[in-house]
Amino acid sequence: MESKADDDECPEEDDPAPRPAEVVADLGHAGERLDRFLAGQFPALSRSRLKTLIEKGRVRADGNIVSDAAGKVRTGTVYRVDVPRPEPSRFLPEPIPLTILHEDAHLLVLDKQAGLAVHPAPGAWTGTLAHGLLHHCGAALMEIGAAGRPGIVHRLDKDTTGVLVVAKSETALHSLGKQFQAKSAERIYRALSVGAPSPVLGRVETRIGRDPRDRKKMAVLPETSNAGKLAATHYQTVAMLGAGPRGAAAAELRLILETGRTHQIRVHMAHLSCPLIGDETYGGSRAARALDHSLAEQGIAMKRQALHAAVLGFRHPFTNEMMRFETSPPDDWQSLRAALDGIRVK
C-alpha cells in the first residue's frame, strides 16, 4: 500500500513518453541492438513497445525510417521515436462491488478484493476500482486528483488485497498524501513466503528501480546506481510453517513499510531468497516450484501473490482524529495458511 508521493506498489504502465523523442547515439552504444538501445534511452517505453513502433515505421535514423528492431546502432546517428497518443476513451462509472469499511464526506476506506486494478492502465482500461468509485461517489469525484485516478491516494497491486483509503476532496487528498510522504501513516502487511528470511527479524534497505532486462519488472539495483529510489521494509517472521529440505517450507510474515516503492515488498522478499507464495513475477525458484507441487497434491493452488494489506492508520484530514483499520486476509490466503502448517516438501 503506497502513496503516490512515495511511488506505489503498482507499476506505471501508461502509454507515456515524449512525443516525439530524440536521442543521439554515442560511441558507447555503437553496434547495440536498436530496440535495446532505445529502451535504455526512453525508460517510459518497453522494449516490446519500441519494437512495435519500429515495425510500424515510427522510428527514424537521421530522418530515414528504420524497420529492423535488431539493426545495429550507429555512432552519431540521431534517432527519433514518434509515439502516437492513445485514442481518447470515455471514463465511465461501473457498478463494481466495494467492501466499504468507513465513509464520510471527506474520505472512503475499503477492503480491496483480489483481481481488481486500482486505476485504468494498459490491459485494464475498464473494470477498475476507479470506475467503481465513480459509480459509488458520483461524477464530482472526477475532479479530485490526477486524470483517470479520481481520489486515488495510494495503490495496491491488482492481486494484492486489503485496506485502502480514497479521498473525496482535494483537501483530503493533499493531507493524506502528505502523511504517506512523511511516513506517518501506519501500513502493515501480512504475507506467506517460500521458506523464511534469515535472520527471522530485520530491516532491508536497497535501491529499487526498473529491471534493465525486463521493463515490466522492478529489481534491486546496485547501491552506486543513479537509477531507482531507496526502499526500506521492516519484516518479522510470525511463524515457521511446514518442513523442507533446508528448514521451514514456508513462513508467515508481518511487514511494515518505511517507504512505498513499486512492488517493494515482493522485490525485497525475493531479494532475501523468500519470494511470496504465488508470485509469478518474482518467484519461480526451485524451492517455490517444489512447494507449489506439494500444495497441488492437497488441491491448493495460489493464483496470486499471498500478500494482504492488513492495517492502515492515519489522521483524519479534517477532524485530526487518529483512524486505524484492520482486516483479515481473504479465504484463499487463509486456506493456504492452514495447508502450510503441516506440509512436507521434498
Secondary structure, 3 states (H helix, E strand, C coil): CEECCCCCCCCCCCCCCCCCEEEECCHHHCCCEHHHHHHHHCCCCCHHHHHHHHHCCCEEECCEECCCCCCECCCCCEEEECCCCCCCCCCCCCCCCCCEEEECCCEEEEEECCCCCCCCECCECCCCHHHHHHHHHCHHHHHCCCCCCCCECEECCCCCEEEEEEECCHHHHHHHHHHHHCCCCEEEEEEEEECCCCCCEEEEEEEEEEECCEEEEEEEECCCCCCCEEEEEEEEEEEEECEECCECCEEEEEEEECCCCCCHHHHHHHHCCCCECCCCCCCCCHHHHHHHHHHHCCCCCCCCCCEEEEEEEEECCCCCCEEEEECCCCHHHHHHHHHHCCCECC
